């Protein structure tokens, strides 16, 4: 079984193999009290930015766990950023979507206040709702044993999303709107490839998922006018909680994250 992951977002850069690292605070309590980790057990500590300490527990004292660092790994950034734009949805279906997408490997999550979203983020509710998304992504990152924590952006409305699509496409990325009436399968959409630009910007694949009521004709027109392409996942209409994770999984495989890269689907600069 793989080692459990605990997230400590600061203070890991100076740690080297052979050092001792004390896991305390909320993560220390979770390791020592909730999970009751004991001497000799393997534990990984990550910073959410690709740095992973592979450790063994030396001593656990309530909320403080002393670890012996055996290895320090820096996982490379993915060559292409995969971003899920998830429409706000009722019944926590949006949170279900970002949880599964995080476990699969999404890099960025964008909350979308779509025209047909029943749920509305405004004022204090917006802050609380985004905090739940942040907590969901954090928990899913640890569950999946990931070293990189997906970034949760501020919510956008449809106008803001169209602007985001324009920027992604102008930078050489690809924006894809999942739509049940599209004729192009997601598997046939050309994806960006090649190295990052001189400024260090990596190409991005942005996939848009609508709410339970679907994406409106006006939104679809605006997004495609901004440079997005409409694509379908398959013969069936999926729930908003399912479509995003399925799309992220297909993209991850095509981009070579789960095995052999797709030899025909990558098109540099397309």
Secondary structure, 3 states (H helix, E strand, C coil): CCCEEEECCCCCCCCCCCCEEEECHHHHHHHHHHCCCCCCCEEEEECEECEEEEEEEEEEECCEEEEEEEEEEECCCCCCEEEEEEECCCCCHHHHHHHHHHHHCCCEEEEEECCCCCCCCCHHHHHHHHHHHHHHHHHHHHHCCCCECCEEEEEEEHHHHHHHHHHHHHCCCEEEEECCCCCCEHHHCCECCCCCCCCCCCCEEEEEECCCCCCCHHHHHHHHHCCCEEEECCCCCCCHHHHHHHHHHHHHHHCCCCCCCCCCCECCCC
